[in-house]
Amino acid sequence: MNTSRPLGPNCAPDYVPASSVKVDAYAAISIENLCLPVNSYPVRQFLRTVLAHPDVKVVLATPIRENGQTRRLLVEAVQPVACQMQIDAHGSTDQVDAIYVATILLAVDYWMFPFLMGKYQTPWALKNIAAPALMELYKADRLSAGAIKTALRWNEFDEEPTFLEWLQRKVERVLEVLKLAAF
């Protein structure tokens, strides 16, 4: 694939408007499969709930186009990056799952606000969508909920400094890799 020019919401004329994106069976299954690598059941349920939101599905089902042709769906670009970040994390289960989930949600967040422009008036749309599921996760697994909030930079950063530094380095790496993956 030619990556000489960036792909993303600002790459007209290949930009696909949100109103024209349909979540077909293939996209729906691909989105559901994003939950499979998560080790923790409560975290898997959290991710499944967030990914079930219609707007999140539309963002992940967005075709990445080049020269007028669909090359892949956004979910197909996100999945290998998230899996690689999970492998590279080398931490406890909650930390590894937090990096994996954060990678997916950071990619969705990157595209959600510009892609659904006009529907959401705040760049915190994903945080608002995920809040109820995060509260449920917090009830089931406080440690994982805290790690995910910290990885997504939604936390007050009351974690121990060593963990926070480690997690911030991992999240910075996630953002670098997402940019390299033509987001």
C-alpha positions in Angstrom: 0.0 0.0 0.0 1.3 3.4 -0.9 1.6 5.4 2.3 3.2 8.5 0.8 0.2 10.6 1.8 -1.5 10.4 5.1 -4.8 8.6 5.6 -7.4 9.9 7.9 -10.2 12.4 8.3 -8.3 15.2 6.5 -7.3 13.4 3.4 -10.1 14.3 1.0 -11.3 13.2 -1.6 -10.8 9.7 -0.1 -12.5 10.7 3.1 -15.7 8.7 3.7 -18.5 10.6 5.4 -19.9 9.0 8.5 -23.4 9.0 7.1 -22.3 6.6 4.3 -20.6 4.1 6.6 -22.5 0.9 7.1 -21.6 -1.7 9.7 -21.9 -4.9 7.7 -21.5 -8.5 9.1 -17.8 -8.6 8.4 -17.1 -5.3 10.2 -19.3 -6.3 13.1 -17.5 -9.6 13.6 -14.1 -7.9 13.2 -15.1 -5.4 15.9 -16.4 -8.2 18.2 -13.1 -10.0 17.7 -11.2 -7.0 19.2 -12.3 -8.3 22.6 -10.8 -11.8 22.2 -7.1 -11.0 23.2 -8.2 -9.4 26.6 -7.2 -11.7 29.4 -9.5 -10.3 32.2 -13.2 -11.1 31.9 -14.3 -7.8 33.5 -12.1 -5.8 31.1 -13.3 -7.9 28.2 -16.9 -7.0 29.2 -15.9 -3.3 29.5 -14.4 -3.3 26.0 -17.3 -5.2 24.5 -19.8 -2.7 26.0 -17.8 0.3 24.6 -17.4 -1.3 21.2 -21.1 -2.0 21.0 -22.0 1.7 21.0 -23.3 2.5 17.5 -21.0 5.5 17.0 -17.9 3.5 18.0 -19.0 0.8 15.6 -19.3 3.3 12.8 -15.9 4.7 13.5 -14.2 1.3 13.5 -16.1 0.2 10.4 -14.8 3.2 8.5 -13.1 2.3 5.3 -9.5 3.5 4.9 -9.4 4.5 1.3 -6.6 5.3 -1.1 -7.0 6.4 -4.7 -10.8 6.0 -4.5 -10.6 2.3 -3.4 -11.1 0.8 0.1 -7.9 -0.7 1.3 -9.1 -1.9 4.7 -11.4 -1.0 7.5 -10.2 1.0 10.5 -10.7 -2.0 12.7 -8.3 -4.0 10.5 -5.6 -1.3 11.1 -6.2 -1.0 14.8 -6.2 -4.7 15.7 -2.6 -5.6 14.8 -1.3 -2.4 16.4 -3.2 -3.2 19.7 -2.0 -6.8 19.7 1.6 -5.7 19.2 1.3 -3.1 22.0 -0.1 -5.9 24.2 2.9 -8.1 23.4 5.4 -5.3 24.0 3.8 -4.3 27.4 5.5 -7.1 29.5 3.5 -6.3 32.6 0.9 -7.8 34.9 -2.5 -8.8 33.3 -4.2 -5.6 34.2 -1.4 -3.5 32.8 -1.2 -5.5 29.6 -5.0 -5.4 29.1 -4.9 -1.6 29.9 -2.4 -1.0 27.1 -4.4 -3.2 24.6 -7.7 -1.5 25.5 -6.1 2.0 25.5 -4.6 1.4 22.0 -8.1 0.6 20.6 -9.8 3.4 22.4 -7.1 6.0 21.5 -7.5 5.1 17.8 -11.3 5.4 18.1 -10.9 8.7 20.0 -8.5 10.0 17.4 -11.2 9.5 14.7 -14.4 10.0 16.6 -14.5 13.8 17.0 -13.5 14.8 13.5 -15.4 11.9 11.8 -18.7 12.5 13.6 -18.3 16.3 13.5 -21.5 18.0 14.5 -22.9 15.1 16.4 -20.6 15.7 19.4 -19.7 19.1 20.6 -16.9 18.0 22.8 -13.6 16.1 22.2 -14.6 14.1 25.3 -17.2 12.1 23.4 -15.6 8.7 23.9 -15.0 9.4 27.6 -18.7 10.1 28.0 -19.7 7.0 26.0 -17.3 4.8 28.1 -18.2 6.2 31.5 -21.0 3.9 32.4 -19.0 0.8 31.3 -16.0 2.1 33.2 -18.1 2.4 36.4 -19.2 -1.2 36.0 -15.6 -2.2 35.5 -14.6 -0.2 38.6 -17.1 -2.2 40.7 -15.7 -5.6 39.3 -12.0 -4.8 39.1 -10.7 -1.5 40.6 -7.1 -2.2 39.6 -7.9 -2.7 35.9 -10.3 0.2 35.8 -7.6 2.5 37.3 -5.0 1.2 34.8 -7.3 1.8 31.9 -8.2 5.3 33.1 -4.6 6.1 33.6 -3.6 4.7 30.1 -6.3 6.8 28.5 -5.2 9.9 30.6 -8.7 10.1 32.2 -7.3 9.6 35.7 -6.2 12.0 38.5 -2.7 10.2 38.4 -2.7 9.0 42.0 -0.9 5.9 41.0 2.6 5.1 42.2 5.2 7.1 40.3 7.1 4.0 38.8 3.9 2.5 37.4 2.7 5.9 36.1 6.0 6.5 34.3 6.0 3.0 32.8 2.4 3.4 31.6 3.0 6.9 30.2 6.0 5.5 28.2 3.8 2.7 26.8 1.0 5.1 25.9 3.4 7.4 24.1 4.7 4.4 22.2 1.1 3.5 21.3 0.5 7.0 19.9 3.7 6.8 17.9 2.8 3.4 16.4 -0.8 4.6 15.6 0.7 7.6 13.7 3.1 5.3 11.8 0.1 3.1 10.9 -1.2 6.0 8.8 -3.9 7.2 11.2 
